[in-house]
Amino acid sequence: MQAEIEKAVQAGKITPHVASNLEKLPTGAYCLHKSWGFGRIAEVNFLLNQATIDFKAKKGHTMQLQYAAESLTPLPDNHILVRKVTEADVIKMLAKEDALALVRAILSNYGGKATQDQIAQALSGEIFNEAEFKRWWDSTKKLLKKDGLIALPTKKSDPIVLREKSISHTDELLAAFTSARQTKAQIAALDQILKNADEFKGHGQLPAIIAAVEDAAQKSRRLNTAQALELILVRDELCDITGIARGEGAITLGDILREEERRLHEILNDVPAAKQRRVLAAFAGAFDEEKWVEKILSLMSKGSIRIVTEIGRVLVEMGKKEELHRELDRWLGDHTISAEVLTWLCKERGGPFAAMVDARVLSAILSALERDQFNEIKRGSKLHDLILEDRELIPDMLAGSEPETVRDTIRKVMLSGVFEELNKRSILGRIIRIYPEMESMLTGDTPSEKQEALIVSWESLEKRKAELDDLVKRKIPENIKEISIARSYGDLRENFEFKAAKEMQRVLSRRRAETERDLGLARGTDFANPDTSVVSIGTTVTLKETGDGRTDIYTILGAWDSDPKAGIISYKAGISQALLGHKVGEKLDLPTEHGDRIAEIVSIEPWRKPAQ
């Protein structure tokens, strides 16, 4: 015992137990604290009865000697936390050239077992940054799987264990299966065998394992059909990979699908998502060519959103898109489409059924929500949440809709009892944003009735109608296609094409709404026989400025008629409004770009249309 430590014990400042621990924590020693982490003893002062430790996050931290002895764990020179400080270059080289030896050393430092996170922390900073460790660990894991001294857990949070004796990877996986007492544990072990199936080719025990899987599937057939399906999937894949034949009379996926046809929507919910598609793909072999699509569509009509999604993918992949399209159309037509199918349609609206996601689907959604609002199982359903959270969904469905369709949708939302008031206002606001002319339905105003008619020429009226026709039949449909294509490019947050197409959708919808409103107010005329006793619509007015005597001629025509070079101005223009109703000889203040000017009305004549 060091002299100073012995004196402190004799003086009663510290106990023999504390003294024993302090001997392991001399100045310069490395240590570990459960809160402060890795550190180094900078000084031990018996006069002040304290130790000073340089922790990574706090230099010069002081502790009473007794507390330091009880809370600090001394680290040997060969500990990874010490070595990465004292010989970082050696550790980096070891990580590169002998990763297995490095992992074994770290496990030894941690008492023979450590989690992946502990290993990452041990090598962080001086050896690897986060990205570098991930790359290194991905490659190192492949080596660890084949190393008989290291046991990798199935869960990332469980510790990696350093064994006393070596065991082959295949023997380890087989032992995990044979020692499993529950079917779920057997399936987990079999999944690991499948992931490493190449190692088992020609393995003598594999036929016995396949026979055991077959036996387990038979036993689970009635008690837990979902697990039986999983076991059959594993057996089939093992047989396909290794070339081992199935036993005579072996149970098949088709057998169970035919036997449990009425309960399949319940059974499939218990099958892991990763395996559901393979079960669904087996429908084609389990039933006749004419029947399997009908049966899988029946399952889709009452399945969960996960099952619906997988069925949709399977049918498209197997060339049955048209059959699915017809059935979706029928469900929408007879109002039997489920909330789960509607949710899938909306989430996949950038896919092969994008054209179907329109106002009819929105109407079906509102009906489905009304139908399910008192069903406790579906309260807070994904469809309800989707409508509220996906702010582009309703605009997408209403894009290019007729005004009456939009009005009907607004009425349904306003009368619906499935949305809270604030959510209802949010939904209505999204509709008004692209159809501002519908705002009167919320405020109770009727702007179209308060606005006076627009007097327009027949030529400008026909031109405006042609513009609307082009919007409805060409530009808006093209924009809908652009949105669908842009959505397929991926991440919508970084998708410039999608954002641009959506912005154009708003512009086109607003332009359509304004054009339809204006056409509703328009009154065509040929401006024949205008009143020339005063300036009126359809007259040509000659003006003389009182200042410089300059003469100007203006022809005042309809709201959409304007040709400055020919002197034709709309009766809505500022100069027209100043002239209308005044007589020859009157002097007026006329607005111009450079301020008002005084001019006298010299003559008022009827406008004469130029000869064609």
C-alpha positions, -999 to 999 in steps of 0.1 A, spaced: 0 0 0 13 34 -9 26 54 20 1 83 16 -28 59 13 -16 41 45 -13 73 64 -49 83 53 -62 50 66 -43 53 99 -56 89 103 -92 76 98 -97 97 67 -106 66 45 -115 30 51 -93 1 42 -118 -8 14 -116 27 -1 -78 25 3 -77 -8 -17 -97 9 -45 -76 40 -45 -45 19 -51 -59 11 -85 -65 48 -93 -31 65 -92 -23 97 -110 -23 90 -147 -46 60 -145 -76 57 -168 -111 51 -154 -148 50 -162 -177 67 -145 -213 57 -151 -224 93 -157 -193 111 -168 -179 83 -189 -142 78 -198 -116 98 -179 -80 100 -166 -69 107 -131 -51 141 -132 -42 143 -94 -48 125 -61 -45 150 -32 -46 135 3 -42 168 19 -74 181 4 -89 146 4 -99 148 -32 -91 134 -67 -91 155 -99 -103 137 -131 -101 148 -167 -133 135 -182 -139 138 -219 -168 162 -214 -154 180 -183 -117 186 -176 -105 191 -140 -136 176 -123 -130 170 -85 -144 143 -63 -139 134 -26 -115 104 -24 -141 81 -9 -167 89 -36 -140 86 -63 -130 51 -50 -166 39 -49 -178 54 -83 -148 51 -106 -139 18 -124 -102 15 -131 -94 5 -167 -64 -17 -176 -40 -6 -203 -53 -31 -227 -89 -19 -225 -103 -6 -258 -112 28 -243 -76 32 -232 -60 19 -263 -80 41 -287 -65 71 -268 -29 57 -264 -25 38 -296 -53 49 -320 -32 41 -351 -28 5 -339 -65 1 -334 -73 16 -368 -49 -8 -384 -64 -37 -365 -99 -27 -375 -88 -27 -411 -67 -59 -411 -82 -81 -384 -117 -70 -375 -125 -103 -358 -96 -99 -334 -107 -64 -325 -143 -74 -318 -131 -104 -296 -108 -80 -277 -137 -55 -271 -160 -84 -259 -133 -95 -235 -130 -59 -221 -167 -60 -214 -168 -93 -196 -174 -115 -226 -205 -98 -241 -215 -64 -254 -242 -49 -276 -237 -33 -310 -242 1 -294 -215 -5 -268 -191 -16 -296 -200 15 -316 -194 37 -285 -161 20 -278 -148 28 -313 -164 62 -318 -144 94 -319 -107 85 -324 -113 54 -345 -146 59 -365 -172 85 -370 -208 73 -372 -209 67 -410 -175 50 -410 -186 27 -382 -218 17 -400 -198 7 -431 -172 -12 -411 -198 -30 -390 -218 -41 -420 -188 -58 -435 -176 -71 -401 -209 -87 -393 -205 -111 -423 -172 -123 -407 -187 -126 -372 -215 -148 -385 -189 -173 -397 -167 -171 -366 -174 -200 -342 -163 -180 -312 -188 -152 -315 -226 -156 -312 -246 -129 -329 -281 -123 -315 -313 -120 -336 -322 -87 -320 -299 -57 -323 -305 -47 -287 -293 -81 -274 -256 -86 -266 -230 -102 -288 -214 -130 -269 -178 -143 -269 -180 -181 -265 -155 -203 -246 -155 -229 -274 -159 -225 -311 -191 -237 -329 -198 -236 -366 -224 -212 -379 -246 -239 -394 -245 -259 -361 -254 -228 -342 -284 -221 -365 -296 -257 -364 -292 -258 -326 -314 -227 -323 -341 -245 -343 -339 -278 -325 -339 -262 -290 -369 -239 -298 -400 -249 -279 -425 -225 -293 -435 -224 -330 -428 -187 -332 -392 -194 -320 -389 -222 -346 -400 -198 -374 -375 -172 -362 -347 -198 -363 -358 -211 -397 -357 -175 -411 -320 -173 -400 -314 -207 -417 -330 -193 -449 -308 -162 -448 -277 -185 -447 -291 -213 -469 -260 -214 -491 -240 -227 -461 -264 -257 -458 -262 -271 -493 -253 -307 -488 -256 -306 -450 -266 -340 -437 -291 -327 -411 -312 -305 -435 -336 -333 -447 -345 -340 -411 -350 -302 -405 -374 -300 -435 -393 -331 -422 -396 -314 -388 -409 -283 -404 -435 -303 -423 -445 -320 -390 -448 -286 -372 -470 -272 -401 -493 -302 -398 -497 -297 -360 -503 -259 -364 -528 -264 -393 -558 -261 -371 -545 -244 -339 -526 -216 -356 -532 -215 -393 -511 -184 -399 -480 -201 -384 -487 -231 -405 -486 -209 -436 -452 -194 -425 -438 -229 -419 -449 -241 -453 -433 -210 -469 -400 -217 -452 -401 -254 -461 -408 -246 -498 -380 -221 -500 -355 -244 -483 -365 -272 -507 -361 -248 -537 -327 -236 -526 -312 -269 -516 -329 -292 -542 -344 -314 -515 -377 -329 -525 -409 -324 -504 -422 -355 -486 -450 -375 -502 -484 -361 -493 -468 -329 -480 -492 -301 -471 -492 -272 -496 -502 -235 -494 -530 -243 -518 -544 -269 -494 -547 -243 -466 -561 -216 -490 -588 -239 -502 -597 -252 -467 -597 -218 -449 -612 -197 -477 -638 -181 -455 -613 -172 -427 -584 -160 -449 -589 -123 -442 -585 -131 -405 -557 -155 -409 -536 -133 -432 -537 -105 -406 -515 -127 -384 -490 -135 -412 -460 -111 -412 -462 -84 -439 -430 -97 -456 -447 -131 -462 -482 -120 -470 -474 -114 -507 -461 -149 -512 -493 -163 -497 -514 -141 -519 -494 -150 -550 -502 -187 -543 -539 -180 -551 -531 -184 -588 -520 -220 -582 -546 -229 -555 -577 -221 -576 -588 -223 -613 -577 -196 -637 -612 -181 -638 -617 -183 -600 -585 -171 -584 -589 -134 -593 -625 -134 -581 -615 -150 -548 -585 -127 -542 -607 -96 -550 -633 -109 -525 -605 -110 -499 -595 -75 -509 -630 -61 -503 -629 -70 -466 -591 -71 -459 -570 -47 -438 -551 -19 -454 -519 -40 -454 -537 -69 -471 -554 -46 -496 -520 -30 -505 -504 -64 -511 -533 -77 -531 -532 -46 -553 -494 -52 -560 -499 -89 -566 -527 -84 -592 -507 -57 -610 -476 -78 -611 -495 -108 -624 -511 -89 -652 -546 -85 -637 -547 -47 -637 -578 -45 -659 -597 -69 -637 -588 -49 -606 -598 -17 -623 -632 -31 -633 -639 -43 -597 -628 -10 -582 -651 8 -606 -680 -15 -596 -674 -10 -559 -675 27 -564 -706 25 -585 -726 5 -560 -712 22 -529 -697 -10 -514 -660 0 -515 -643 -4 -481 -625 23 -462 -593 2 -465 -595 1 -503 -602 38 -504 -571 45 -482 -550 23 -505 -563 41 -536 -555 75 -522 -520 65 -510 -512 50 -543 -527 78 -564 -494 83 -582 -496 46 -594 -515 27 -621 -549 38 -608 -542 75 -606 -570 84 -630 -596 68 -607 -588 91 -578 -613 118 -586 -644 135 -571 -662 101 -571 -636 87 -548 -639 117 -525 -677 112 -524 -672 75 -515 -647 86 -488 -672 109 -471 -699 82 -473 -675 56 -458 -666 79 -430 -702 86 -422 -709 48 -423 -681 40 -400 -682 69 -375 -701 49 -349 -681 18 -353 -656 18 -324 -632 -5 -342 -628 21 -370 -628 52 -349 -598 73 -358 -593 53 -389 -565 57 -413 -588 71 -439 -600 98 -416 -564 107 -407 -554 106 -443 -580 132 -453 -568 155 -426 -530 150 -429 -526 148 -467 -533 185 -476 -530 178 -513 -554 148 -514 -587 168 -518 -573 192 -543 -560 162 -563 -594 146 -563 -613 177 -573 -588 188 -600 -607 195 -632 -642 189 -616 -673 206 -628 -686 235 -606 -717 215 -596 -695 186 -584 -674 210 -563 -706 226 -548 -719 191 -540 -687 182 -523 -687 214 -502 -723 207 -492 -714 172 -481 -684 184 -460 -705 211 -444 -732 187 -434 -709 159 -424 -707 149 -387 -674 130 -389 -651 160 -387 -645 184 -358 -653 220 -366 -617 232 -369 -609 202 -392 -640 208 -413 -629 244 -418 -595 233 -428 -609 209 -454 -632 236 -468 -603 260 -469 -583 237 -492 -613 235 -516 -618 273 -516 -581 278 -522 -584 263 -557 -621 273 -563 -623 308 -548 -657 314 -565 -672 289 -541 -665 310 -511 -701 323 -512 -713 289 -501 -695 294 -468 -702 331 -462 -738 331 -474 -730 359 -500 -740 355 -536 -715 377 -555 -728 367 -589 -762 381 -581 -747 414 -569 -723 418 -598 -737 436 -629 -737 420 -663 -706 423 -685 -712 438 -719 -690 421 -744 -687 418 -782 -698 386 -798 -662 380 -810 -646 384 -776 -674 362 -761 -666 333 -785 -629 337 -779 -634 335 -741 -656 303 -746 -628 288 -766 -603 296 -739 -625 278 -713 -629 248 -736 -591 246 -740 -587 247 -703 -612 220 -696 -604 196 -724 -566 200 -728 -547 220 -702 -562 207 -670 -561 170 -681 -525 174 -692 -517 190 -658 -533 160 -640 -511 137 -660 -480 158 -651 -489 156 -614 -492 118 -617 -459 114 -635 -441 138 -611 -455 120 -581 -439 87 -593 -405 103 -591 -404 98 -553 -400 120 -522 -426 148 -526 -407 172 -502 -377 174 -527 -397 168 -559 -395 201 -579 -415 187 -608 -444 178 -584 -444 212 -567 -444 230 -601 -472 208 -614 -493 214 -582 -487 251 -585 -499 251 -621 -529 231 -610 -539 259 -587 -533 285 -615 -554 265 -640 -582 259 -615 -584 296 -605 -584 306 -642 -612 282 -650 -632 294 -620 -628 331 -631 -636 324 -667 -667 304 -658 -678 333 -635 -672 359 -662 -690 339 -689 -720 336 -666 -721 374 -663 -714 382 -700 -740 397 -724 -730 397 -761 -738 427 -784 -728 441 -818 -729 477 -804 -755 488 -830 -774 520 -827 -757 535 -796 -770 567 -779 -748 594 -793 -763 623 -773 -738 613 -746 -707 592 -745 -719 556 -743 -707 520 -750 -703 516 -788 -694 553 -795 -663 569 -809 -653 600 -790 -630 628 -802 -612 648 -775 -592 680 -776 -567 689 -748 -571 724 -735 -534 728 -730 -515 719 -762 -546 714 -784 -537 678 -791 -566 657 -805 -572 621 -793 -599 596 -805 -612 567 -784 -637 540 -792 -654 526 -762 -665 489 -766 -670 458 -744 -653 446 -712 -630 422 -731 -623 445 -761 -591 464 -761 -567 475 -789 -547 505 -778 -531 508 -813 -565 512 -829 -578 535 -801 -603 509 -788 -607 507 -750 -629 487 -727 -658 505 -710 -643 493 -677 -611 514 -683 -604 545 -662 -607 569 -692 -640 553 -703 -655 556 -668 -646 593 -668 -662 599 -702 -694 578 -700 -725 600 -698 -709 633 -708 -720 655 -738 -702 673 -766 -686 706 -754 -681 694 -718 -646 697 -703 -634 668 -681 -604 657 -660 -591 625 -676 -568 601 -658 -535 592 -675 -502 575 -665 -487 610 -659 -515 625 -640 -549 640 -648 -553 662 -679 -582 685 -690 -598 677 -723 -630 689 -742 -654 665 -759 -654 676 -796 -677 649 -811 -696 617 -803 -702 593 -832 -714 557 -835 -686 531 -838 -683 516 -873 -669 481 -875 -640 479 -900 -647 460 -932 -633 425 -932 
